[in-house]
Amino acid sequence: MNIDDQVELFMQGTEYGDENLKQAMKNELKQRLIDAEKENRPLRIYCGFDPRKADLHLGHTVPMTKLRQFQDCGHEVTFLIGNYTSLIGDPSDKDILRPQLTPEEVEENGRTYAEQAFRILDPEKTLIRYNADWLSKLSFGDLIKLASNFTVQQFLTRENFKLRWEKGDAIYLHETFYSIMQGYDAYAMRSDVQVGGTDQLFNIVTAARKVMTYMGEKPNIAIILGILPGTDGVVKMSKSLGNHIPINTTPSDMFGKVMSIPDSAMGTYSRLVTRWTPAEIKSIEDGVKAGSLHPRDAKMKLAYAVTATFYGENEADQAQDNFIRLFQKHDVPDEIREAIVSREKSLLDVLVECQLVSSRSDGRRLVEQKGVRLDSQVLSDGRKPLPNEGVLQVGKRNFVRIKFA
């Protein structure tokens, strides 16, 4: 891939909230690629992950997908585990104080994070580093020098801190250290590019570039990625909202959940969680626009690409076959009626409320006979609530798309 094509691929899915800033980062990226080619070296790319949760969903993997794109183009990728920054917790996307984790919790979460990340990244081409290796060695004098590059106003004008200030909630001094520590990460690794979400804009564009410049290094280039919406296509993917697509699931479940997203979200998913090039995405979108490609078929391409990333092509083939057998060969209409139910209600209550069965006893019988499915997965306990939103099927012909209230 030539330099111009690489720039387009690496900038795909980026959001800066400022077109001038985006263009500046794009120009810097191109120049850095040109310089690296002259020096006959790969770019040094990294993304930091604070392992505060061990159970990842598709939204968590957006920066990992971008790292893989860099890997595929021959660049050096570091998966940085923030075992030291995790002791504070990133306040960037929170308007409340994050609880501090113990070193043991960080270590365990970091291990499972890496295991799940290697379903996207090439483990033989990925460097795993821990920021305690250098942050733990900083002296108080070092921190004073680094902190002299920042003002209190810079932190208080950040949206999350501003909200807490206005509500009269506490803002703890140690929370301001996080951005400085992340900036020092970029310097310690002499990184060319740092990848992160829009919630990391201040940490990367302001803090990291400022620290690197202060320390006499070229500032790294910020690849700021958009936030992946959940299966509703609108709100940020979140396990607590029930609109997430878990990584530790089955291929059929993942395929079905991607197929459940609205058509309007396909472009965002294509740019953030596939390894498709801009040209490949444009070809699909042009086909849909021209009418030569049905939106359903375009979405099946997307669901296949996502599923194959995590489970391989053989499993993705099977998941696609299962979906076709369930939703096409059974003549399921393109439009399925929708029902909004409470997430706390039991499966039996939902079946009765949606008029899929005549009574709870009828529903119990169907469940025992394995005649009730959610996104092609058999539900075996009528007393439990539905595990997630999706298409609820009773028998061969009755379908309802379930949404949580």
RODO-2510 file (C-alpha; in nm, 4 decimals, decimal comma):
residues 405
     n   res          X          Y          Z
     1     m     0,0000     0,0000     0,0000
     2     n     0,1481     0,3350    -0,0987
     3     i     0,1715     0,6262     0,1453
     4     d    -0,1423     0,8065     0,0261
     5     d    -0,3474     0,4866     0,0573
     6     q    -0,2063     0,4252     0,4044
     7     v    -0,3026     0,7752     0,5149
     8     e    -0,6596     0,7248     0,3950
     9     l    -0,6833     0,3887     0,5715
    10     f    -0,5363     0,5103     0,9001
    11     m    -0,7564     0,8225     0,9059
    12     q    -1,0686     0,6176     0,8319
    13     g    -1,3199     0,6443     1,1176
    14     t    -1,1430     0,9365     1,2874
    15     e    -1,3257     1,2210     1,4613
    16     y    -1,1602     1,5318     1,6055
    17     g    -1,4489     1,7730     1,6426
    18     d    -1,2423     2,0227     1,4439
    19     e    -1,1752     1,9904     1,0722
    20     n    -0,8565     2,1971     1,0925
    21     l    -0,7156     1,9683     1,3611
    22     k    -0,8074     1,6626     1,1557
    23     q    -0,6310     1,8019     0,8508
    24     a    -0,3251     1,8897     1,0591
    25     m    -0,3026     1,5342     1,1935
    26     k    -0,3498     1,3952     0,8423
    27     n    -0,0693     1,6137     0,7063
    28     e     0,1629     1,5192     0,9931
    29     l     0,0868     1,1514     0,9446
    30     k     0,1758     1,1672     0,5758
    31     q     0,5010     1,3477     0,6469
    32     r     0,5939     1,1033     0,9222
    33     l     0,5326     0,8128     0,6831
    34     i     0,7534     0,9797     0,4223
    35     d     1,0299     1,0376     0,6768
    36     a     1,0065     0,6804     0,8076
    37     e     1,0321     0,5436     0,4548
    38     k     1,3486     0,7472     0,3984
    39     e     1,4886     0,6143     0,7268
    40     n     1,3857     0,2611     0,6275
    41     r     1,1932     0,2008     0,9501
    42     p     0,8314     0,1316     1,0458
    43     l     0,6260     0,3805     1,2419
    44     r     0,5949     0,3120     1,6152
    45     i     0,2254     0,2890     1,7010
    46     y     0,0631     0,2322     2,0361
    47     c    -0,2614     0,2377     2,2220
    48     g    -0,2898     0,2191     2,5973
    49     f    -0,5499     0,0006     2,7657
    50     d    -0,6372     0,0403     3,1313
    51     p    -0,7642    -0,3063     3,2196
    52     r    -1,0481    -0,2021     3,4470
    53     k    -1,2876    -0,4544     3,2940
    54     a    -1,2071    -0,8065     3,1847
    55     d    -1,5224    -0,8679     2,9798
    56     l    -1,4908    -0,6807     2,6506
    57     h    -1,7563    -0,5931     2,3944
    58     l    -1,7196    -0,4870     2,0323
    59     g    -1,6933    -0,1187     2,1231
    60     h    -1,3758    -0,1864     2,3225
    61     t    -1,2084    -0,3350     2,0148
    62     v    -1,2287    -0,0273     1,7898
    63     p    -0,8711     0,0905     1,8647
    64     m    -0,7456    -0,2693     1,8384
    65     t    -0,8853    -0,2873     1,4848
    66     k    -0,6972     0,0299     1,3964
    67     l    -0,3772    -0,1135     1,5434
    68     r    -0,4244    -0,4212     1,3240
    69     q    -0,4486    -0,1990     1,0163
    70     f    -0,1111    -0,0506     1,1065
    71     q     0,0276    -0,4019     1,1576
    72     d    -0,0995    -0,5148     0,8185
    73     c     0,0957    -0,2272     0,6623
    74     g     0,4161    -0,3354     0,8323
    75     h     0,4341    -0,0924     1,1241
    76     e     0,5410    -0,1678     1,4806
    77     v     0,2489    -0,1943     1,7220
    78     t     0,2644    -0,1817     2,1006
    79     f    -0,0266    -0,2940     2,3147
    80     l     0,0363    -0,0952     2,6304
    81     i    -0,1228    -0,2250     2,9493
    82     g    -0,1716     0,0645     3,1882
    83     n    -0,0961    -0,1222     3,5062
    84     y     0,0213     0,2027     3,6654
    85     t    -0,2337     0,4469     3,5229
    86     s    -0,5054     0,1976     3,6230
    87     l    -0,4196     0,2675     3,9852
    88     i    -0,5752     0,6107     3,9242
    89     g    -0,8313     0,5373     3,6551
    90     d    -0,8911     0,7534     3,3496
    91     p    -1,1443     1,0270     3,4307
    92     s    -1,1839     1,1271     3,0655
    93     d    -1,5295     0,9803     3,0043
    94     k    -1,6626     0,9967     3,3598
    95     d    -1,8325     1,2731     3,5574
    96     i    -1,7749     1,0814     3,8813
    97     l    -1,4601     0,9614     4,0572
    98     r    -1,3442     0,6206     3,9353
    99     p    -1,2740     0,3664     4,2092
   100     q    -0,9082     0,2771     4,2409
   101     l    -0,8167    -0,0827     4,1585
   102     t    -0,5752    -0,3000     4,3485
   103     p    -0,2549    -0,4167     4,1723
   104     e    -0,3951    -0,7718     4,1795
   105     e    -0,7151    -0,6653     4,0008
   106     v    -0,5139    -0,4770     3,7405
   107     e    -0,2856    -0,7756     3,6778
   108     e    -0,5727    -1,0208     3,6289
   109     n    -0,7718    -0,7866     3,4068
   110     g    -0,4596    -0,7073     3,2042
   111     r    -0,4022    -1,0760     3,1344
   112     t    -0,7556    -1,1355     3,0069
   113     y    -0,7465    -0,8093     2,8085
   114     a    -0,4414    -0,9253     2,6168
   115     e    -0,5939    -1,2682     2,5504
   116     q    -0,9025    -1,1090     2,3966
   117     a    -0,6978    -0,8507     2,2037
   118     f    -0,5053    -1,1269     2,0260
   119     r    -0,8259    -1,2279     1,8532
   120     i    -0,7694    -0,9127     1,6463
   121     l    -0,3984    -0,8370     1,6689
   122     d    -0,1221    -1,0602     1,5346
   123     p     0,0419    -1,1889     1,8537
   124     e     0,3747    -1,2468     1,6765
   125     k     0,3874    -0,8827     1,5663
   126     t     0,2570    -0,7198     1,8842
   127     l     0,4750    -0,5794     2,1602
   128     i     0,3200    -0,6022     2,5066
   129     r     0,4473    -0,3399     2,7501
   130     y     0,3463    -0,2170     3,0962
   131     n     0,3691     0,1486     3,1887
   132     a     0,4725     0,0737     3,5453
   133     d     0,8145    -0,0010     3,3932
   134     w     0,8825     0,3714     3,3617
   135     l     0,6111     0,5558     3,5546
   136     s     0,7033     0,3847     3,8809
   137     k     1,0551     0,5210     3,8453
   138     l     0,9605     0,8891     3,8168
   139     s     1,0645     1,1049     4,1098
   140     f     0,8624     1,3811     4,2704
   141     g     1,0997     1,6267     4,1019
   142     d     1,0176     1,4693     3,7629
   143     l     0,6463     1,5105     3,8287
   144     i     0,6935     1,8786     3,9178
   145     k     0,8732     1,9416     3,5876
   146     l     0,6093     1,7588     3,3859
   147     a     0,3203     1,9295     3,5667
   148     s     0,4710     2,2719     3,4918
   149     n     0,3494     2,2295     3,1326
   150     f    -0,0179     2,2382     3,2358
   151     t    -0,2572     2,4829     3,3970
   152     v    -0,5397     2,4149     3,6367
   153     q    -0,7724     2,5902     3,3912
   154     q    -0,6948     2,3302     3,1232
   155     f    -0,8315     2,0580     3,3470
   156     l    -1,1291     2,2536     3,4816
   157     t    -1,2536     2,3331     3,1318
   158     r    -1,2688     1,9625     3,0410
   159     e    -1,6332     1,8581     3,0193
   160     n    -1,6221     1,5839     3,2829
   161     f    -1,4423     1,7978     3,5401
   162     k    -1,6587     2,0985     3,4543
   163     l    -1,9775     1,9020     3,5281
   164     r    -1,8456     1,7890     3,8637
   165     w    -1,7327     2,1415     3,9497
   166     e    -2,0757     2,2826     3,8667
   167     k    -2,2471     2,0133     4,0747
   168     g    -2,0165     2,0796     4,3654
   169     d    -1,8711     1,7279     4,3460
   170     a    -1,5116     1,6677     4,4450
   171     i    -1,2319     1,6725     4,1869
   172     y    -0,9307     1,5004     4,3344
   173     l    -0,5799     1,6184     4,2582
   174     h    -0,4550     1,2703     4,1682
   175     e    -0,7044     1,2580     3,8787
   176     t    -0,5123     1,5355     3,7005
   177     f    -0,2012     1,3164     3,7082
   178     y    -0,3587     1,0751     3,4600
   179     s    -0,3105     1,2924     3,1523
   180     i     0,0478     1,3716     3,2522
   181     m     0,1233     1,0031     3,3024
   182     q    -0,0276     0,9130     2,9664
   183     g     0,1777     1,1860     2,8038
   184     y     0,4903     1,0398     2,9561
   185     d     0,3952     0,6971     2,8179
   186     a     0,4146     0,8397     2,4652
   187     y     0,7559     0,9929     2,5405
   188     a     0,8958     0,6799     2,7064
   189     m     0,8148     0,4707     2,3997
   190     r     0,9167     0,7463     2,1521
   191     s     0,5898     0,6800     1,9729
   192     d     0,5080     0,8170     1,6292
   193     v     0,1337     0,7579     1,6547
   194     q    -0,1064     0,7131     1,9434
   195     v    -0,4521     0,5654     1,8899
   196     g    -0,7523     0,6407     2,1098
   197     g    -1,1203     0,7308     2,1195
   198     t    -1,2731     1,0770     2,1231
   199     d    -1,2708     1,0680     2,5028
   200     q    -0,8889     1,0664     2,4755
   201     l    -0,8636     1,3882     2,2735
   202     f    -0,7183     1,5927     2,5618
   203     n    -0,4868     1,3145     2,6788
   204     i    -0,3361     1,2598     2,3338
   205     v    -0,3580     1,5890     2,1461
   206     t    -0,2839     1,8177     2,4408
   207     a    -0,1003     1,6181     2,7087
   208     a     0,1060     1,3662     2,5118
   209     r     0,2155     1,6088     2,2417
   210     k     0,3016     1,8733     2,4998
   211     v     0,5067     1,6325     2,7134
   212     m     0,6935     1,4906     2,4140
   213     t     0,7796     1,8378     2,2860
   214     y     0,8951     1,9437     2,6335
   215     m     1,1162     1,6341     2,6535
   216     g     1,2767     1,7112     2,3172
   217     e     1,0965     1,4540     2,1007
   218     k     0,8775     1,4918     1,7935
   219     p     0,5166     1,4984     1,9172
   220     n     0,3215     1,1892     1,8312
   221     i     0,0324     1,1976     1,5874
   222     a    -0,3160     1,1494     1,7280
   223     i    -0,5481     0,8994     1,5600
   224     i    -0,8762     0,9824     1,7365
   225     l    -1,1497     0,7320     1,6571
   226     g    -1,5247     0,7750     1,6736
   227     i    -1,7333     0,5926     1,9323
   228     l    -1,9138     0,2780     1,8196
   229     p    -2,2905     0,2920     1,8758
   230     g    -2,4694    -0,0072     2,0214
   231     t    -2,7136    -0,2319     1,8410
   232     d    -2,9695     0,0493     1,8573
   233     g    -2,7418     0,2466     1,6246
   234     v    -2,7610     0,5598     1,8381
   235     v    -2,6276     0,5325     2,1936
   236     k    -2,2665     0,4383     2,2764
   237     m    -2,2305     0,0618     2,3081
   238     s    -2,2601    -0,0335     2,6740
   239     k    -2,3157    -0,3557     2,8635
   240     s    -2,5249    -0,1720     3,1232
   241     l    -2,7599    -0,0477     2,8492
   242     g    -2,7970    -0,3924     2,6960
   243     n    -2,7050    -0,2676     2,3469
   244     h    -2,3640    -0,4335     2,3362
   245     i    -2,2174    -0,7140     2,1256
   246     p    -1,9997    -0,9241     2,3557
   247     i    -1,6679    -1,0664     2,2378
   248     n    -1,6979    -1,3840     2,4436
   249     t    -2,0128    -1,5138     2,2778
   250     t    -2,0924    -1,7567     1,9942
   251     p    -2,0330    -1,6871     1,6232
   252     s    -2,4069    -1,7127     1,5521
   253     d    -2,4883    -1,4708     1,8311
   254     m    -2,2336    -1,2176     1,7077
   255     f    -2,3512    -1,2537     1,3477
   256     g    -2,7141    -1,2107     1,4496
   257     k    -2,6458    -0,9067     1,6650
   258     v    -2,4586    -0,7293     1,3852
   259     m    -2,7503    -0,8097     1,1554
   260     s    -2,9829    -0,6446     1,4080
   261     i    -2,8228    -0,2997     1,3827
   262     p    -3,0165    -0,0404     1,1810
   263     d    -2,9046     0,0245     0,8242
   264     s    -2,8016     0,3768     0,9235
   265     a    -2,5227     0,2381     1,1458
   266     m    -2,3622     0,0163     0,8817
   267     g    -2,1188     0,2840     0,7660
   268     t    -1,9934     0,3487     1,1187
   269     y    -1,9495    -0,0217     1,1903
   270     s    -1,7709    -0,0715     0,8565
   271     r    -1,5209     0,2030     0,9346
   272     l    -1,4600     0,1170     1,2994
   273     v    -1,4731    -0,2614     1,3404
   274     t    -1,3664    -0,4085     1,0065
   275     r    -1,0321    -0,4143     0,8294
   276     w    -1,1958    -0,3028     0,5046
   277     t    -1,0152    -0,0353     0,3081
   278     p    -1,1844     0,2951     0,2166
   279     a    -1,2163     0,1684    -0,1422
   280     e    -1,3914    -0,1510    -0,0299
   281     i    -1,6362     0,0429     0,1884
   282     k    -1,7070     0,2883    -0,0915
   283     s    -1,7809     0,0029    -0,3319
   284     i    -2,0371    -0,1466    -0,0933
   285     e    -2,2012     0,1879    -0,0149
   286     d    -2,2139     0,2833    -0,3836
   287     g    -2,3789    -0,0517    -0,4582
   288     v    -2,6481     0,0074    -0,1958
   289     k    -2,7059     0,3621    -0,3176
   290     a    -2,7334     0,2512    -0,6807
   291     g    -2,9676    -0,0349    -0,5926
   292     s    -2,7355    -0,3059    -0,7228
   293     l    -2,6732    -0,4304    -0,3668
   294     h    -2,9594    -0,4895    -0,1245
   295     p    -2,9005    -0,3320     0,2201
   296     r    -2,9641    -0,6730     0,3788
   297     d    -2,6885    -0,8280     0,1671
   298     a    -2,4531    -0,5422     0,2519
   299     k    -2,5229    -0,5999     0,6191
   300     m    -2,4535    -0,9709     0,5785
   301     k    -2,1129    -0,8830     0,4349
   302     l    -2,0550    -0,6672     0,7421
   303     a    -2,1729    -0,9347     0,9865
   304     y    -1,9516    -1,1907     0,8141
   305     a    -1,6444    -0,9629     0,8272
   306     v    -1,6913    -0,8900     1,1978
   307     t    -1,7583    -1,2526     1,2917
   308     a    -1,4655    -1,3811     1,0860
   309     t    -1,2324    -1,1410     1,2686
   310     f    -1,3044    -1,3071     1,6013
   311     y    -1,3838    -1,6661     1,5032
   312     g    -1,2286    -1,7279     1,1627
   313     e    -1,3901    -1,7822     0,8252
   314     n    -1,5101    -2,1375     0,8904
   315     e    -1,7123    -2,0316     1,1954
   316     a    -1,8343    -1,7205     1,0121
   317     d    -1,9523    -1,9416     0,7236
   318     q    -2,1503    -2,1559     0,9689
   319     a    -2,2952    -1,8516     1,1447
   320     q    -2,4046    -1,7085     0,8100
   321     d    -2,5610    -2,0395     0,7076
   322     n    -2,7474    -2,0544     1,0385
   323     f    -2,8778    -1,7035     0,9892
   324     i    -2,9917    -1,7694     0,6333
   325     r    -3,1594    -2,0935     0,7347
   326     l    -3,3392    -1,9213     1,0209
   327     f    -3,4399    -1,5915     0,8641
   328     q    -3,4600    -1,6547     0,4917
   329     k    -3,5603    -2,0147     0,4345
   330     h    -3,8373    -1,9777     0,6889
   331     d    -3,9758    -1,6847     0,4915
   332     v    -3,9331    -1,4359     0,7713
   333     p    -4,0567    -1,0966     0,6493
   334     d    -3,8102    -0,8102     0,6231
   335     e    -4,0318    -0,6182     0,8621
   336     i    -4,0762    -0,7910     1,1986
   337     r    -4,3093    -0,6403     1,4559
   338     e    -4,1345    -0,4826     1,7485
   339     a    -4,2171    -0,5016     2,1182
   340     i    -4,0716    -0,2939     2,4000
   341     v    -4,0503    -0,4833     2,7283
   342     s    -3,8878    -0,4422     3,0678
   343     r    -3,5452    -0,6075     3,0876
   344     e    -3,6396    -0,7480     3,4297
   345     k    -3,9357    -0,9513     3,3023
   346     s    -3,8980    -1,3271     3,2757
   347     l    -3,9024    -1,5012     2,9387
   348     l    -4,2439    -1,6498     3,0158
   349     d    -4,3852    -1,3066     3,0980
   350     v    -4,2467    -1,1678     2,7720
   351     l    -4,3958    -1,4538     2,5702
   352     v    -4,7397    -1,3888     2,7195
   353     e    -4,7134    -1,0100     2,6924
   354     c    -4,6114    -1,0319     2,3250
   355     q    -4,8980    -1,2766     2,2579
   356     l    -4,6576    -1,5421     2,1349
   357     v    -4,8219    -1,7982     2,3656
   358     s    -5,1683    -1,8204     2,5180
   359     s    -5,0488    -1,8784     2,8739
   360     r    -4,7424    -1,9224     3,0931
   361     s    -4,7977    -2,2982     3,0964
   362     d    -4,8053    -2,2992     2,7153
   363     g    -4,4843    -2,0979     2,7134
   364     r    -4,3211    -2,3303     2,9660
   365     r    -4,4034    -2,6282     2,7444
   366     l    -4,2478    -2,4631     2,4375
   367     v    -3,9338    -2,3703     2,6306
   368     e    -3,8960    -2,7299     2,7513
   369     q    -3,9345    -2,8487     2,3915
   370     k    -3,6548    -2,6078     2,2828
   371     g    -3,9019    -2,4175     2,0706
   372     v    -3,8043    -2,0670     2,1853
   373     r    -3,4979    -1,8893     2,0490
   374     l    -3,3400    -1,5472     2,0727
   375     d    -3,1257    -1,4572     1,7700
   376     s    -3,1134    -1,8286     1,6830
   377     q    -2,9951    -1,9291     2,0324
   378     v    -3,2195    -2,1717     2,2238
   379     l    -3,3547    -2,0326     2,5523
   380     s    -3,3844    -2,3029     2,8148
   381     d    -3,5111    -2,1269     3,1294
   382     g    -3,8448    -1,9477     3,1184
   383     r    -3,7943    -1,8005     3,4645
   384     k    -3,4931    -1,5917     3,3644
   385     p    -3,5099    -1,2541     3,1877
   386     l    -3,3909    -1,2242     2,8289
   387     p    -3,0100    -1,1934     2,8167
   388     n    -3,0227    -0,9210     2,5528
   389     e    -3,2372    -0,7535     2,2920
   390     g    -3,2918    -0,9357     1,9644
   391     v    -3,5360    -1,1352     1,7536
   392     l    -3,7433    -1,3696     1,9673
   393     q    -3,8701    -1,6743     1,7786
   394     v    -4,1428    -1,9129     1,8906
   395     g    -4,1854    -2,2204     1,6746
   396     k    -4,1090    -2,1808     1,3050
   397     r    -4,3176    -1,8794     1,2089
   398     n    -4,3629    -1,6412     1,5003
   399     f    -4,1070    -1,3634     1,5408
   400     v    -4,0928    -1,0440     1,7465
   401     r    -3,8036    -0,7991     1,7660
   402     i    -3,7515    -0,7300     2,1358
   403     k    -3,6310    -0,3912     2,2601
   404     f    -3,5766    -0,3080     2,6257
   405     a    -3,7642    -0,0169     2,7772
***
